[in-house]
Amino acid sequence: LAQNYPDRPIRLIVPFAAGGSSDVMARGLGKQLAEQMGATFVVENRPGAGGGIAMEVVANAPADGHTLLYGTIGTNGVAPALFKNLPIDPARQLQAVSLLALNPSVLIVSSALPVNSLGELIAYAKANPGKLNYASAGNGSISHLATELLKTSAGIQMVHVPYKGGGAASNDLLAGTVSVMLETITNALTLAKTGKVRALANSGSKRSPAAPICPPSPRPAYRGSRWIAGRACSPRAQPRARSSIACMRRS
Amino acid sequence: VKASLNPTYKQAMMGIGVEAAASASPEEFASFVRSETVKWARVIQATGTRVD
């Protein structure tokens, strides 16, 4: 079976709109895979319902390795607990293929705040209870949940201010309306260049080559990541799906 | 897996702040996803986070 794989174009289902960073990554990956496997990859954007729409497309496709999901921490890690009406159970209905990339976040603070490290931020929060607030891209976003995890693990209080998307949140951080935010590396570094924002630490377990100015966090528990999680597998289709996954993994 | 560790791809990902990575096996990845699901479900439960 694996010799015949793939026997037609492979669909890569992306749970986000075209043009965003996940879409750019997925398209880059599709191009690499196409070159190495000598196959055609077609990227399809199916945003909506916290990834539910894209996951449903993949779960309902034949389990032969020709339909892959470009899953993320949001779609596969968070959505099952967050969305009660998720049309599928990704853990049961999708077959894992491989981790693709890790995407650490950077903790940034308003320069008005007298802290220069994550340790100093924690000490400041403890000395000034109820004073700090933090911005997120919205309720249930990874910038919200990961900051909650940081609060719990550090034993500090910060009031959550949810925004509609990361752009609105970072504008208010620049204006000093909110004090703290967890941002993507690229956005964090761009914001830090304005001088109105200070980058304290990245959420990974080591210094990221993409953000050499940020030390790693001593609290890696809130690491963010992006995954590719392929294939709907009914038990009967599993042998075929397995051989195509083996083939996929060689690429 | 090779594709995500390809130098050209790694370089491009680095440019947008992402580190290319891969799992040792589909099973290892499946267990990583399971542990992440449990981790975030706990945070969602503890904070009472809801979306409509």
Boltz contact constraints between the chains, C-beta under 6 A:
constraints:
  - contact:
      token1: [A, 21]
      token2: [B, 16]
      max_distance: 6.0
  - contact:
      token1: [A, 28]
      token2: [B, 12]
      max_distance: 6.0
  - contact:
      token1: [A, 32]
      token2: [B, 3]
      max_distance: 6.0
  - contact:
      token1: [A, 32]
      token2: [B, 6]
      max_distance: 6.0
  - contact:
      token1: [A, 32]
      token2: [B, 9]
      max_distance: 6.0
  - contact:
      token1: [A, 33]
      token2: [B, 3]
      max_distance: 6.0
  - contact:
      token1: [A, 36]
      token2: [B, 3]
      max_distance: 6.0
  - contact:
      token1: [A, 76]
      token2: [B, 33]
      max_distance: 6.0
  - contact:
      token1: [A, 77]
      token2: [B, 36]
      max_distance: 6.0
  - contact:
      token1: [A, 77]
      token2: [B, 37]
      max_distance: 6.0
  - contact:
      token1: [A, 77]
      token2: [B, 40]
      max_distance: 6.0
  - contact:
      token1: [A, 78]
      token2: [B, 40]
      max_distance: 6.0
  - contact:
      token1: [A, 80]
      token2: [B, 37]
      max_distance: 6.0
  - contact:
      token1: [A, 81]
      token2: [B, 41]
      max_distance: 6.0
  - contact:
      token1: [A, 81]
      token2: [B, 44]
      max_distance: 6.0
  - contact:
      token1: [A, 82]
      token2: [B, 44]
      max_distance: 6.0
  - contact:
      token1: [A, 96]
      token2: [B, 26]
      max_distance: 6.0
  - contact:
      token1: [A, 96]
      token2: [B, 29]
      max_distance: 6.0
  - contact:
      token1: [A, 96]
      token2: [B, 30]
      max_distance: 6.0
  - contact:
      token1: [A, 96]
      token2: [B, 33]
      max_distance: 6.0
  - contact:
      token1: [A, 97]
      token2: [B, 26]
      max_distance: 6.0
  - contact:
      token1: [A, 98]
      token2: [B, 1]
      max_distance: 6.0
  - contact:
      token1: [A, 98]
      token2: [B, 22]
      max_distance: 6.0
  - contact:
      token1: [A, 98]
      token2: [B, 23]
      max_distance: 6.0
  - contact:
      token1: [A, 98]
      token2: [B, 29]
      max_distance: 6.0
  - contact:
      token1: [A, 99]
      token2: [B, 21]
      max_distance: 6.0
  - contact:
      token1: [A, 99]
      token2: [B, 22]
      max_distance: 6.0
  - contact:
      token1: [A, 99]
      token2: [B, 23]
      max_distance: 6.0
  - contact:
      token1: [A, 99]
      token2: [B, 29]
      max_distance: 6.0
  - contact:
      token1: [A, 100]
      token2: [B, 4]
      max_distance: 6.0
  - contact:
      token1: [A, 101]
      token2: [B, 13]
      max_distance: 6.0
  - contact:
      token1: [A, 101]
      token2: [B, 18]
      max_distance: 6.0
  - contact:
      token1: [A, 101]
      token2: [B, 20]
      max_distance: 6.0
  - contact:
      token1: [A, 101]
      token2: [B, 21]
      max_distance: 6.0
  - contact:
      token1: [A, 102]
      token2: [B, 19]
      max_distance: 6.0
  - contact:
      token1: [A, 102]
      token2: [B, 21]
      max_distance: 6.0
  - contact:
      token1: [A, 103]
      token2: [B, 18]
      max_distance: 6.0
  - contact:
      token1: [A, 139]
      token2: [B, 49]
      max_distance: 6.0
  - contact:
      token1: [A, 139]
      token2: [B, 51]
      max_distance: 6.0
  - contact:
      token1: [A, 140]
      token2: [B, 49]
      max_distance: 6.0
  - contact:
      token1: [A, 140]
      token2: [B, 51]
      max_distance: 6.0
  - contact:
      token1: [A, 145]
      token2: [B, 40]
      max_distance: 6.0
  - contact:
      token1: [A, 145]
      token2: [B, 43]
      max_distance: 6.0
  - contact:
      token1: [A, 148]
      token2: [B, 43]
      max_distance: 6.0
  - contact:
      token1: [A, 148]
      token2: [B, 47]
      max_distance: 6.0
  - contact:
      token1: [A, 149]
      token2: [B, 43]
      max_distance: 6.0
  - contact:
      token1: [A, 184]
      token2: [B, 17]
      max_distance: 6.0
  - contact:
      token1: [A, 185]
      token2: [B, 17]
      max_distance: 6.0
  - contact:
      token1: [A, 186]
      token2: [B, 16]
      max_distance: 6.0
  - contact:
      token1: [A, 186]
      token2: [B, 17]
      max_distance: 6.0
  - contact:
      token1: [A, 210]
      token2: [B, 14]
      max_distance: 6.0
  - contact:
      token1: [A, 210]
      token2: [B, 17]
      max_distance: 6.0
  - contact:
      token1: [A, 245]
      token2: [B, 26]
      max_distance: 6.0
  - contact:
      token1: [A, 249]
      token2: [B, 1]
      max_distance: 6.0
  - contact:
      token1: [A, 251]
      token2: [B, 2]
      max_distance: 6.0
  - contact:
      token1: [A, 251]
      token2: [B, 3]
      max_distance: 6.0
